[in-house]
Amino acid sequence: MATVSHFSDLAFPPDRSMAQSPQPDDDDDLSPADAHALPPLLKAAQDGDAERLQRELLSCGDGGVNALAPGATHSTALHLAAYGGHMDCVAALLAAGAEKDVKNAAGKRAYDYAREQGHLRIAELLLTAPSVAAEQQKQKEEALLAEKAARLRLEESAAAAAEQERHNLALLHAARAGEVDKLRKALGVGGDANCHDRFGQSPLHLAAVSGKIECVQAMLEAGGAADAKNAMGHTPRDVALAKGFAKIAALLLTG
């Protein structure tokens, strides 16, 4: 049975079911009148009225489930329900997001009151229930890790794109210059056989313009598209013919 000191911790008078316990003095932190003025959610928790508690939970809004009692005690609805041994109310409050590790002015959690009052099932529930604050911290850390991983993927993607761009530029330069060895090297490190410059010229276009048939052959072997069109709508064969490179034009025709 509760003692006066325990009720002083909560600073609320006992339920009628505990009427034999001494009532707090009028000069305590909360008078009996103050106790009757408890917010509806806390009063329902103190009374063990699970049905009324559920109704109040629906209307209390975010954070309301952890509202503190008036006065200097700073007890929550979970403190009151645990003290009174009201399992249904404790379970409902936890399900609604009540923070189990909140300490009142006496430095006690709901678990401490349940244990002291001999409500062992409630104490066990409170001991094993996840902490809302801990869960929120876990979610925050997971979100930060996910954000970091996403940022890393973006950085890696940007780095890969930059490297690809370097290889493509090397390939375009080699094709334009008709340097077959450099062209093969650029292809070997990942140059895209169908990349293009700002004029839509592919490496095969540039190889055709260079007049170096071995470069054209290397580009065809690497998968360069013979029907690719530049910004003017010309294919590699078209530009080869325009330059008078008949053998290259024939090679591009037969592929």
ZIPE-V849392 format. One line per field, one symbol per residue. ss: DSSP state (A for helix, B for strand, O for the rest). Layout:
# ZIPE-V849392
ss = ???
This chain:
# ZIPE-V849392
ss = OOOAAAAAAAOOOOOAAAOOOOOOOOOOOOOAAAAAOOOAAAAAAAAOOAAAAAAAAAAOOOOAAAOBOOOOOOOBAAAAAAAAOOAAAAAAAAAOOOOOOOOOOOOOOAAAAAAAOOOAAAAAAAAAOOOAAAAAAAAAAAAAAAAAAAAAAAAAAAAAAAAAAAAAAAAAAAAAAOOAAAAAAAAAOOOOOOOBOOOOOBAAAAAAAAOOAAAAAAAAAOOOOOOOOOOOOOOAAAAAAAAOOAAAAAAAAAO
